[in-house]
């Protein structure tokens, strides 16, 4: 593979995947050792969990940049452009650097077959290691134990929450899923539990492995009221009052504040950073649409709470697509009281099944269902009508929704 085009490489790394028996981190260790000769940053932080990982990374990145630290971030999946995944000081790494990293991996891997995530994660490692960064924050893709990010001996490991998702790979109970995610805790390092409802499998391993553990509800707390929320860190006798509610969840902000206080003594404008922190696809209001990447019952519950706080007594139409391996019945139940009409959109994924979704919606709600051949068609149908629409169900659905808005706005501009 000798192309210099990122698009060619993304097609290449998505093929020739390992067989089921070939997964695991052992096969990556030799490539990692040959490729990475120095630390990724002076300090590294890994973030795992079911929901809120990307939000935690975004908050912590912004705190560190506010303090003047050089910072690399690795997240997944991307919404619009692949380069979103690897950022240095908040800027997307360019195609050339990513392609050069892929070329290096291709030479070093020999006969080892790598997953898409293996390639991308190793590329992020290579790019960060060449930068002499103060901090590197890396988001686990799925689980934790077998995720390539877990090759890093992180200084701090954060788990946001544990909910039912990806059961096929991670387990059928929260305890089983928790044990997979808890594998990111490192011997003698710091663990942060950014949820008050952690499975015992997570809590017990954290206290067994980590030198110190910070638990939401114990070591640090959140106090919520109608006008805002307060943060309290007991050990440091540190608190922040009347922080504003944003479109991002407060647990992620609290976990990020805790991590920042543990790795830096600098004073920053927390309130200002929280107020300006924004993440595309998280309760994002655009025209008469609300875009949210929620794709499991727990994340949909947060979306519903956002609607309650900001759109009380209003009903919505749904633009919805979800994969058949998700708990779609629970997702539909969670938000059904807020939805007047369901619009199901076809998306380019083998796991999408329009008939199954329609049957579930009919069975659970009895409400009107329209079917569209694309997210674009559904967005165009609802664009600038009096109705409000919630676009959710998967990253792919929301990504296509943003692209549709951009295209439709262009069409309107041309007409005017």
C-alpha positions as CSV (number, residue, x, y, z in Angstrom):
1,X,0.0,0.0,0.0
2,X,1.9,3.1,-1.2
3,X,-0.9,5.7,-1.7
4,X,-0.5,9.1,-0.2
5,X,-4.3,9.6,0.0
6,X,-5.9,9.3,3.4
7,X,-9.1,8.0,1.8
8,X,-7.2,5.1,0.2
9,X,-5.7,4.2,3.5
10,X,-9.0,4.3,5.3
11,X,-10.4,1.8,2.8
12,X,-7.3,-0.4,3.2
13,X,-7.3,-0.5,7.0
14,X,-11.0,-1.4,7.0
15,X,-10.2,-4.7,5.1
16,X,-8.3,-7.9,5.9
17,X,-9.4,-7.8,9.6
18,X,-8.2,-10.4,12.1
19,X,-10.2,-13.5,12.8
20,X,-11.9,-13.8,16.1
21,X,-9.1,-15.8,17.6
22,X,-6.5,-13.2,16.6
23,X,-7.9,-10.4,18.7
24,X,-6.1,-9.2,21.9
25,X,-3.3,-6.9,22.8
26,X,-0.5,-9.4,22.7
27,X,-0.2,-9.3,18.9
28,X,0.2,-5.5,19.1
29,X,2.9,-5.4,21.7
30,X,5.8,-6.0,19.3
31,X,4.6,-3.4,16.9
32,X,4.1,-0.9,19.7
33,X,7.6,-1.6,21.1
34,X,9.2,-1.1,17.7
35,X,7.2,2.0,16.9
36,X,7.1,3.9,20.2
37,X,10.5,4.7,21.7
38,X,9.4,7.5,24.1
39,X,6.4,8.5,26.2
40,X,3.4,9.9,24.4
41,X,3.4,12.9,26.8
42,X,4.6,13.8,30.3
43,X,1.3,12.5,31.6
44,X,-1.3,10.3,30.0
45,X,-5.0,9.9,30.8
46,X,-7.3,7.1,29.6
47,X,-11.0,7.5,29.6
48,X,-13.4,4.5,29.4
49,X,-17.1,4.1,30.0
50,X,-20.4,3.6,28.2
51,X,-21.5,7.2,27.7
52,X,-19.8,10.6,28.3
53,X,-16.2,9.6,27.3
54,X,-15.9,12.1,24.5
55,X,-17.4,14.8,26.7
56,X,-14.9,14.1,29.5
57,X,-12.0,14.3,27.0
58,X,-13.3,17.6,25.7
59,X,-13.7,19.2,29.1
60,X,-10.3,18.0,30.3
61,X,-8.6,19.1,27.0
62,X,-10.1,22.6,27.4
63,X,-9.0,22.9,31.0
64,X,-5.5,21.9,30.1
65,X,-5.3,24.3,27.1
66,X,-6.7,27.1,29.3
67,X,-3.8,26.4,31.7
68,X,-1.3,26.7,28.8
69,X,-0.4,23.0,28.5
70,X,0.3,21.3,25.1
71,X,-2.3,18.6,24.8
72,X,-3.0,15.7,22.4
73,X,-6.4,14.0,22.3
74,X,-7.6,10.8,20.7
75,X,-11.3,10.1,20.4
76,X,-13.7,7.9,18.4
77,X,-15.8,7.7,16.3
78,X,-15.6,10.9,14.3
79,X,-18.8,12.7,13.1
80,X,-17.8,14.5,9.9
81,X,-14.1,14.2,9.2
82,X,-11.7,11.3,10.2
83,X,-9.1,13.8,11.3
84,X,-11.4,14.8,14.3
85,X,-10.0,11.7,16.0
86,X,-6.5,12.8,16.5
87,X,-6.0,16.4,17.7
88,X,-3.0,18.4,19.0
89,X,-3.9,21.5,21.0
90,X,-7.5,21.3,19.7
91,X,-6.5,21.2,16.0
92,X,-7.0,18.2,13.8
93,X,-3.9,16.5,12.6
94,X,-3.5,16.7,8.8
95,X,-3.8,13.9,6.3
96,X,-0.1,13.7,5.6
97,X,0.9,12.9,9.2
98,X,-1.8,10.3,9.5
99,X,-0.8,8.6,6.2
100,X,2.9,8.6,7.2
101,X,2.0,6.9,10.5
102,X,-0.1,4.3,8.6
103,X,2.9,3.6,6.3
104,X,5.2,3.1,9.3
105,X,2.7,0.6,10.9
106,X,2.4,-1.2,7.6
107,X,6.1,-1.9,7.5
108,X,6.4,-2.9,11.1
109,X,3.3,-5.2,11.4
110,X,4.8,-7.9,9.0
111,X,2.2,-10.7,8.9
112,X,0.1,-9.4,11.8
113,X,-3.5,-8.6,10.8
114,X,-4.8,-5.4,12.4
115,X,-8.2,-4.0,13.0
116,X,-9.2,-0.5,11.9
117,X,-8.9,0.6,15.5
118,X,-5.5,-1.0,15.8
119,X,-4.2,1.1,12.9
120,X,-5.8,4.3,14.0
121,X,-4.7,4.0,17.6
122,X,-1.1,3.1,16.7
123,X,-1.1,6.0,14.4
124,X,-2.2,8.3,17.2
125,X,0.5,6.9,19.5
126,X,3.2,7.6,16.8
127,X,2.0,11.2,16.2
128,X,1.8,12.1,19.9
129,X,5.2,10.5,20.7
130,X,6.8,12.8,18.1
131,X,5.4,16.0,19.7
132,X,6.8,16.2,23.3
133,X,3.4,17.0,24.7
134,X,2.6,17.9,28.3
135,X,-0.6,15.8,28.4
136,X,-2.2,13.1,26.2
137,X,-5.8,12.1,26.7
138,X,-7.1,9.0,25.0
139,X,-10.6,7.6,24.8
140,X,-11.2,3.9,24.8
141,X,-13.3,2.7,21.8
142,X,-15.1,-0.3,23.1
143,X,-14.6,-2.0,26.5
144,X,-11.1,-1.5,27.8
145,X,-9.4,-4.8,28.4
146,X,-8.7,-5.5,24.7
147,X,-8.8,-2.0,23.3
148,X,-5.4,-0.9,21.8
149,X,-5.5,2.3,23.9
150,X,-5.0,0.0,26.9
151,X,-1.4,-0.6,25.8
152,X,-0.6,2.7,27.5
153,X,0.5,2.7,31.2
154,X,-1.7,5.7,31.9
155,X,-1.1,8.0,34.9
156,X,-4.8,8.5,35.4
157,X,-7.7,6.1,34.3
158,X,-11.2,7.6,34.3
159,X,-14.4,5.5,34.0
160,X,-17.4,7.6,33.2
161,X,-20.3,5.1,33.8
162,X,-21.3,1.6,33.0
163,X,-24.5,0.8,31.1
164,X,-25.8,-1.9,28.9
165,X,-24.2,-1.6,25.4
166,X,-22.1,-3.8,23.1
167,X,-23.3,-6.9,25.1
168,X,-22.1,-9.2,22.3
169,X,-18.5,-8.3,23.0
170,X,-18.5,-7.1,26.6
171,X,-21.0,-9.2,28.5
172,X,-24.6,-9.6,29.4
173,X,-24.6,-7.8,32.7
174,X,-23.3,-4.5,34.1
175,X,-20.9,-6.4,36.3
176,X,-19.4,-8.3,33.3
177,X,-19.2,-5.1,31.2
178,X,-17.7,-3.3,34.2
179,X,-14.9,-5.9,34.5
180,X,-13.9,-5.3,30.9
181,X,-13.8,-1.6,31.4
182,X,-12.0,-1.7,34.8
183,X,-9.1,-3.4,33.1
184,X,-7.8,0.1,32.2
185,X,-6.8,0.7,35.9
186,X,-3.0,0.7,36.2
187,X,-1.0,-0.6,39.2
188,X,0.0,2.2,41.5
189,X,-1.7,4.9,39.4
190,X,-4.8,7.0,40.0
191,X,-8.4,5.9,39.2
192,X,-11.4,8.2,38.9
193,X,-14.9,6.8,39.0
194,X,-17.1,9.5,37.5
195,X,-20.5,7.9,38.3
196,X,-22.3,7.2,41.5
197,X,-23.7,3.9,40.3
198,X,-20.5,1.8,39.5
199,X,-20.7,-2.0,39.4
200,X,-18.8,-3.8,42.1
201,X,-16.5,-5.2,39.5
202,X,-15.2,-1.7,38.8
203,X,-15.0,-0.4,42.3
204,X,-13.3,-3.4,43.8
205,X,-10.6,-3.6,41.1
206,X,-10.0,0.2,41.3
207,X,-9.2,-0.1,45.1
208,X,-7.2,-3.2,44.5
209,X,-5.0,-1.8,41.8
210,X,-4.8,2.0,42.0
211,X,-2.7,4.0,44.5
212,X,-5.6,6.3,45.0
213,X,-9.2,6.3,43.9
214,X,-11.6,9.3,43.6
215,X,-15.3,8.4,43.5
216,X,-18.1,10.6,42.5
217,X,-20.4,10.9,45.5
218,X,-17.6,10.3,48.0
219,X,-14.2,11.9,47.1
220,X,-15.9,14.5,44.9
221,X,-19.5,15.6,44.7
222,X,-22.1,17.3,42.5
223,X,-24.9,19.4,43.9
224,X,-27.6,20.3,41.3
225,X,-30.4,22.9,41.5
226,X,-32.6,24.7,39.1
227,X,-30.2,27.4,38.2
228,X,-26.9,25.5,38.1
229,X,-24.7,23.0,39.8
230,X,-21.9,23.0,42.4
231,X,-18.7,20.9,42.4
232,X,-16.9,19.8,45.6
233,X,-13.5,18.0,45.9
234,X,-13.1,17.0,49.5
235,X,-9.4,16.1,49.6
236,X,-8.3,19.5,48.3
237,X,-11.1,21.5,50.0
238,X,-11.9,22.9,46.6
239,X,-15.3,23.8,45.4
240,X,-17.0,25.6,42.5
241,X,-20.5,27.1,42.8
242,X,-23.2,28.0,40.4
243,X,-21.7,26.4,37.3
244,X,-23.9,26.7,34.3
245,X,-25.8,23.8,32.7
246,X,-24.7,23.2,29.1
247,X,-25.7,20.7,26.5
248,X,-23.0,18.3,28.0
249,X,-23.5,16.2,31.1
250,X,-22.3,17.5,34.4
251,X,-20.8,14.1,35.5
252,X,-18.3,14.4,32.6
253,X,-17.4,17.9,33.7
254,X,-16.9,16.8,37.3
255,X,-14.7,13.9,36.3
256,X,-12.6,16.2,34.1
257,X,-12.3,18.9,36.9
258,X,-11.1,16.1,39.3
259,X,-8.5,14.9,36.8
260,X,-7.2,18.5,36.2
261,X,-6.9,19.2,40.0
262,X,-4.8,16.0,40.4
263,X,-2.4,16.8,37.6
264,X,-2.1,20.6,37.8
265,X,-1.8,23.3,40.5
266,X,-2.6,26.1,38.1
267,X,-5.6,28.3,38.7
268,X,-7.9,28.6,35.7
269,X,-11.3,30.0,34.9
270,X,-13.3,26.8,35.3
271,X,-16.6,28.6,34.9
272,X,-15.6,30.2,31.7
273,X,-14.2,27.0,30.2
274,X,-17.4,25.0,31.1
275,X,-19.5,27.8,29.6
276,X,-17.7,27.7,26.2
277,X,-17.1,23.9,25.9
278,X,-19.2,22.5,23.1
279,X,-19.2,19.1,21.4
280,X,-20.9,18.5,18.1
281,X,-23.7,16.0,18.2
282,X,-24.5,16.3,21.9
283,X,-27.9,17.9,22.3
284,X,-26.9,20.4,19.6
285,X,-29.7,22.6,18.4
286,X,-29.5,23.6,14.7
287,X,-32.4,25.4,13.1
288,X,-35.5,23.3,14.0
289,X,-33.4,20.1,14.7
290,X,-31.8,18.7,17.8
291,X,-28.8,16.4,17.0
292,X,-27.7,13.9,19.6
293,X,-25.5,10.8,19.1
294,X,-27.4,8.9,21.8
295,X,-27.5,5.2,20.8
296,X,-28.4,3.3,24.0
297,X,-31.1,3.7,26.6
298,X,-28.9,5.5,29.2
299,X,-27.7,8.2,26.7
300,X,-31.3,8.6,25.4
301,X,-32.4,9.2,29.0
302,X,-29.9,12.1,29.1
303,X,-31.3,13.5,25.9
304,X,-34.8,13.3,27.4
305,X,-33.6,15.3,30.5
306,X,-32.2,17.9,28.1
307,X,-35.6,18.2,26.4
308,X,-37.3,18.5,29.8
309,X,-35.0,21.3,30.9
310,X,-35.1,23.3,27.7
311,X,-38.3,22.4,25.8
312,X,-40.9,21.8,28.4
313,X,-44.5,21.1,27.1
314,X,-43.3,20.6,23.5
315,X,-43.5,17.6,21.4
316,X,-41.1,16.5,18.7
317,X,-40.8,14.4,15.6
318,X,-38.0,11.9,15.6
319,X,-35.6,11.3,12.8
320,X,-34.2,7.9,13.9
321,X,-32.0,5.2,12.7
322,X,-30.4,2.6,15.0
323,X,-28.5,-0.7,14.5
324,X,-30.3,-4.0,15.1
325,X,-27.8,-5.0,17.7
326,X,-28.9,-2.2,20.0
327,X,-31.6,-2.3,22.6
328,X,-34.0,-0.4,20.4
329,X,-37.1,-1.3,22.3
330,X,-35.8,0.3,25.4
331,X,-34.5,3.3,23.4
332,X,-37.9,3.8,21.9
333,X,-39.7,3.5,25.3
334,X,-37.3,6.0,26.9
335,X,-38.3,8.9,24.6
336,X,-41.7,7.8,23.2
337,X,-43.7,10.3,25.4
338,X,-41.9,13.2,23.7
339,X,-42.3,12.0,20.1
340,X,-45.4,12.7,18.0
341,X,-44.2,11.2,14.7
342,X,-41.4,8.8,14.0
343,X,-39.3,9.1,10.8
344,X,-37.1,6.1,10.1
345,X,-34.2,6.7,7.8
346,X,-32.1,4.1,5.9
347,X,-28.4,4.3,6.7
348,X,-25.4,2.5,5.1
349,X,-24.8,-0.2,7.7
350,X,-25.5,-3.9,7.5
351,X,-26.9,-3.9,11.0
352,X,-29.7,-1.5,10.1
353,X,-33.1,-3.1,9.7
354,X,-36.0,-0.7,8.8
355,X,-38.8,-3.3,9.2
356,X,-37.6,-4.3,12.8
357,X,-37.6,-0.6,13.9
358,X,-41.0,0.1,12.4
359,X,-42.5,-3.0,14.1
360,X,-41.0,-2.0,17.5
361,X,-42.3,1.6,17.2
362,X,-45.8,0.4,16.2
363,X,-45.9,-2.2,19.0
364,X,-44.6,0.1,21.7
365,X,-46.2,3.5,20.8
366,X,-48.9,3.0,18.2
367,X,-47.7,6.3,16.7
368,X,-47.3,7.3,13.0
369,X,-44.2,6.0,11.3
370,X,-42.8,7.4,8.1
371,X,-39.9,5.7,6.2
372,X,-37.2,7.6,4.2
373,X,-34.5,6.3,2.0
374,X,-31.9,8.5,3.6
375,X,-31.3,10.9,6.5
376,X,-31.0,13.7,3.9
377,X,-34.6,13.0,2.7
378,X,-36.0,13.1,6.2
379,X,-34.1,16.3,7.1
380,X,-35.2,18.0,3.9
381,X,-38.8,16.9,4.6
382,X,-38.7,18.7,8.0
383,X,-36.4,21.6,7.2
384,X,-37.8,25.0,8.5
385,X,-41.2,23.6,9.3
386,X,-42.9,24.6,12.5
387,X,-42.2,21.2,14.0
388,X,-39.1,20.4,16.1
389,X,-37.2,17.3,15.2
390,X,-34.8,15.1,17.3
391,X,-32.2,13.4,15.2
392,X,-30.6,10.5,17.1
393,X,-29.9,6.8,17.2
394,X,-26.3,6.5,16.0
395,X,-23.2,8.5,15.2
396,X,-23.8,7.7,11.5
397,X,-27.4,9.1,11.6
398,X,-26.2,12.4,13.2
399,X,-23.3,12.7,10.9
400,X,-25.5,12.3,7.8
401,X,-27.9,14.8,9.4
402,X,-25.2,17.5,9.7
403,X,-24.2,16.9,6.1
404,X,-27.8,17.2,5.0
405,X,-28.3,20.5,6.8
406,X,-25.2,21.9,5.1
407,X,-26.3,20.7,1.7
408,X,-29.9,22.0,2.2
409,X,-28.7,25.4,3.4
410,X,-26.5,25.6,0.2
411,X,-29.5,24.8,-1.9
412,X,-31.6,27.5,-0.2
413,X,-28.7,30.1,-0.7
414,X,-28.5,29.3,-4.4
415,X,-32.3,29.8,-4.8
416,X,-32.1,33.2,-3.0
